Amino acid sequence: MKNIIIITGGANGLGLELVKQLIQQDYIICNIDFDKEKMELLNQEFEENYISFVGDISDEKFVSQTVLEIQKLGNIRALINNAGEPVFKLPIEYTNNDMDICFKGLQGMILFTTEALKATNEENLKIVNIISSAGLRGNKQESVYCATKWGERGYTESLKVAYKGTSVKVIGVYPGGINTDFYKNSRGYVSVEKQNAFMDAKDVANVIINNAFNDINLTVADIIIERNT
């Protein structure tokens, strides 16, 4: 049976670059995203070693059923928790709806990790959690977003302790700003000009893959990726 890598949020941005680069290696890539239109286009683009699942990563039933289907396809060897959506506002401007949006990434990370661990009997699984540099520091217009990213960081660190000395390996990834449509709904905070000065998603994906997926007998615990400027 072939080895499988599950990637959440792989329809656009960094997630899509991870899909593109990993699909060239000898894995089956299972891409999870809610963007049905874009996922249909990717189904046409990738004909081999690629399967897509459209749904909400915070929906427990969807996650459970999806991982069950993936488990039938081969050996789940890695889970890349990349999905997430930001809301950038001043502290007094955040609403309950904003919190729901921000916390979906954390919910999905926990749900997919839980199901992947069950599916692999807690053995031989690599968990790569794409967090953010917002999980390392606070920012004025990112209070709720930072709260979710610090939550993801805490979850990741707890997984490391829980599976220390086992064949389950956990990696936290903390990238700074990446030049993608991630900021399209936040132009008052991140202008197009500012976004264009951010890191290239291809380069960031390459750094993650080279560190997280290699044949060297070691495990990288954390990957912090920042711009040179």
N, C-alpha and C positions, 0 to 999 in steps of 0.2 A: 504493500500500500504506500501511496505517496505521502510525503510530509506536507502538512497544511500550516499556513500562517493566516490568522484572522486579523484583519485591520478594520477598526471602526473609524468612521468619518473619512473614508477614502475616495469620495467623489470629487473633491476639490483640494486645492492648496497642498500643504505638506503631506496629507494623507494620500493624495493622488500620486505625488512623487514617490512615496514609499511603495505604493502599488506598482508603479511603472518599473522601478528599479528591482524590486524583489521578484516580479513576475518573470524577469530574465533569468533568474536562478531556478533551480530544480525544485520548486515548491508549487503547490496549489494555493492560490491566493483567494481567500474568501473576504469580500469587501462588504462592509455594513454601512449603510447611509440612508437618510430619509429623503434625499433629493432624487425622486423617481425619474424625472426627465433626464438628469445627467447620468444616472445609473443605466438607463436604457441606451444612451449613446456609448457608454463604456462597454456594454455587452457586445456591441457591434465592433468596437475597436479591439478588444481582447478576445480571441477565439479559443485559445488553449490555456489551461492551467489557471482559469479565472472563473469565479462564480460570485454572483452578487445577491445580496439580501436587502430588500428595502423595508425599513421600519424604524421605530422609535427606540433608541438604545435605553431609554428609561422605562420601557414597558417590560415588566418582568416576564410575562407570558411570551412575548415576541422573542426575547433573549433566550429563554429556556428552549423554545421550539427550534430556534435558529441553530443553537449549538448542538442540539440533538441531531438535526439534519446534517450538520457539518461533520459530526463524529462518524457518520456512516460513510463519509467520502474517503477517509484516511486517518492518519495519525496527526492529531493537533500538536504541533511542536512549539508554536509561539502565538502569543496574543499581543497585538499592539493596540493599546487603548489611546486613540488619537482624537476621537470625536469630542467636540465642545464648541460652544458659541458664547461670545462675550457680550456684555453690556457695560459700556463705559459712561459713568455719570458721576456727578458730585455726590457725596454721601447723603445729602438731604433729598436727592432726586430719585433714589431707587424706589421701585414699587414691588409688590408681591409678584407680579408677572415677570419683572426683571430677575428676581431671585429664582423663579421657576426655570427661566432660560439658562441662567448661569449654572445652576446645580444639576442640570441634566447630564453634563459631562462626568461629574463625580458619581452620579447614580449609575450611569452606563458602565463606568470603569469597575465599580463594585459588582454589578450584576454579571457582566461578561467574565470578569475574573473568577467569580464564584462558580459559574457554570463551566468554565474551561478547566478549573481545578477538579471539579467533579468528573468531567468527561475523561480526564487523563489520570484519574485516581491519584492525583497530587504527585505525579511523577513526570520527569523529563519534559517540563514545560518552562518556556522562557516568557516572562511577562515584562513587556516594555511599556511603561506608562509615560506618554508624552504629556508633560505638565506645562510649565511655562516659567520664565524668570519671575513672573508674578507670584510664584510659589516660594520665592526666596526673599522677597522684599515687599514692602507696601508701596502703593502709589495713590496719589490724591484722587484720581477719577476712576479708581479700580477697586474700591473697598469691597464690594460684594464679589466681584470677579476674583480678587485676591483671596477672599475667604474660601471660595471653592477650590482654588489652586493650593492653598495651604492645607485644605482638607485632603486633596489628592496626594499631597506630599506626605501627610501623616499616615494615610492609608498605605502608601508605598513603603514607608519606613517600617510600618507594622508587619507588612507582608515579609519583608526581609528578615525580621526577627523570627516570625512564625516558621519560615522555611530555611533558616540557616542550617547549613550542613546537609541539605537534601539536594535532589536533582531538579528542584524548582528554583529557577534563578529570576531575580527581580531587578529591573533597572529603571531608575528614574531619569527622565530627560527634561532638561530645563532650557529651552531655547528662548532667545530674545526675539525682537520683532522680525517677522518674515514677510517678504513682499508677496502677499496674496490678497484675495478678496475678503479675508477674515475681518477687515476693518470697514467694509462697504457701508455698514449701517452706523458708523461712528465717525463720520467726516468732521464733526465739530471737535473731535479729539485727535484723530489721526488723518491728516490731509493726504491727498494723493501724492503730493510732493514728498512728504515725510515718509509715506509708505514705500516709495520708490528707492529710498535710501536704506531700507531694511535689507536683511539677508535674502539670498536667492534660495527658494524652496528646494531646488535640485541639490544645492551644496549642503543644506542642512540634512536632507534625507540621506545623502551619501555619507556624511559624518556618522549619523545614527547607525546605518547599516554596517559600516566598517567596524564600528565599535561593538555593536550588539550581536552581529552575525558573522563570526569568523571561526576559524578552526584552531585558534590558539587555546591552550588549556588554562584559561583564566576567565574571570567574569568582571566586567566593568560595572561598578555599582551605580555610579551617577555620571551623566553626561551633561555638562553645562556648555551651551553654545552661545557666544556673544559676537557682535560685530567688532571689527578691528578699530573702528572709530569711537 
